[in-house]
Amino acid sequence: MSERPALSPWSIASPLAGGALHAAGSGLFHTLLPLRLIENGYGADAVGLVVMAEGAGFLIGCIGSVRLIRSVGEVRAYAALSASSSVLVLALGAGPELAVMMAIQAVVGFANAGQSVVIESWLNAMVPNEGRGRALTLYVLVLGLFYGLGQLLARDIAPAGNAMLMITAAFYALALVPVTAIWVGEPQLHAPLGIDLLGAFRTSPLGALACLLTGLVSSTFSSIGPLYGLELGFSQDRIVILMAAVALGALFLQFPLGYLSDRLDRRGMMLWLALILAGVCGMFLLVDSNTPLWAFLILFSVFGGISEIFYPLGVAHANDRASSSQFVTLSSNLLLIWAFGGTIGPAIAATGVEHLGAHSFFWYGIGLSLTFASFALWRQFRQPIVGTRDEFVTYPQTSPAVYEWVPRKEIGSPAETDAPESSETSKP
């Protein structure tokens, strides 16, 4: 493999630009898809099934896309996956049956996971060790900002028309341009990750449940949020702005909350955040269409920030309990747990929405948050707070490949790091 070039804004511009264009298209598409389905006569249960299918494809792509990429190379694989996404998104304009639509979205989800693997493998090849922290932060900011900008582009686009599909497909196709322009030594893809979800739960039950909670609540709200806006009688313009507030709140609250988590017991912090999340969900049950827009913006932003923070906190807490050699496998399995929650959550929540209305999602959120808080409280009483910890790192929920280039500190001796959670001397 070629020697890594020095880190500079230009050395990683191509993969970042490709990821940004794809994120913009995804932001537009995922915001308008639930509205499109409703306008085309489908119910909330169909929305949940379509979103669930994409989540399932993403989950399979995290596991299996590396084999495809190895067989043809990174750039060719990215071109094939990006082109497939563009064509399949356009195929939705033919108004296929629900089962066909689910199959299309499953393949799109697989392609999205594979594209993330390629982008993050290239970044891994281009970023030297001393620049990884800055590069990862920049990557998270770029993806989050462009996803939010893509959502804002959806304000004046008719969901039921073909314009949304054409613009999304255009973004997915344009993402090819900077990625195929990359020249760097071929990155060495690691072997496909070992799947050991039960092992992740054994290492840190609370960390694994935090990742699951994010998938069940935060990821699910991306499909239920627009339906909630419709139930309140909001215009498309207002719905789009509020969903963008969720994404941007999730992006910008991660950094101060992550900084705080390095100075507090992460278990205690997750306990209080779960109670706050339950309270925020309760506030959604009290507002109505007469509530001022600024109040909704605050509520949606706080909901996005609090519900999304459980994933990086869960990963950080789990890695506090593991050795450095376990980091990539453990974190990759936690991503799969998050993706599993994001797969089943929309179907579960949409069933309630179909029968009880969109407000039922917030009862669902309250129940999950309080259950998690109860478990976190039990873990605090059961386990002492002992040992050193890693610094918080914000993680994009993209693919397992991102964990290959996350900056890591060595965490002391093996005796300190390998202690299981059941031990009385295990770390928090």
Secondary structure, DSSP 8 states (H G I E B T S, - for coil): --------TTTTHHHHHHHHHHHHHHHHHHHHHHHHHHHTT--HHHHHHHHHHHHHHHHHHHHHHHHHHHHH-HHHHHHHHHHHHHHHHHHGGG---HHHHHHHHHHHHHHHHHHHHHHHHHHHHH--GGGHHHHHHHHHHHHHHHHHHHHHHGGGS-TTSSHHHHHHHHHHHHTHHHHHT---------------HHHHHHH-HHHHHHHHHHIIIIIHHHHHHHHHHHHTT--HHHHHHHHHHHHHHHHHHHHHHHHHHTTS-HHHHHHHHHHHHHHHHHHHTT--TTS-HHHHHHHHHHHHHHHHHHHHHHHHHHHHTS-GGGHHHHHHHHHHHHHHHHHHHHHHHHHHHHHH-TTHHHHHHHHHHHHHHHHHHHHHHHS---S---------SS-GGGGGSS-----S-HHHHS--TTSTT---
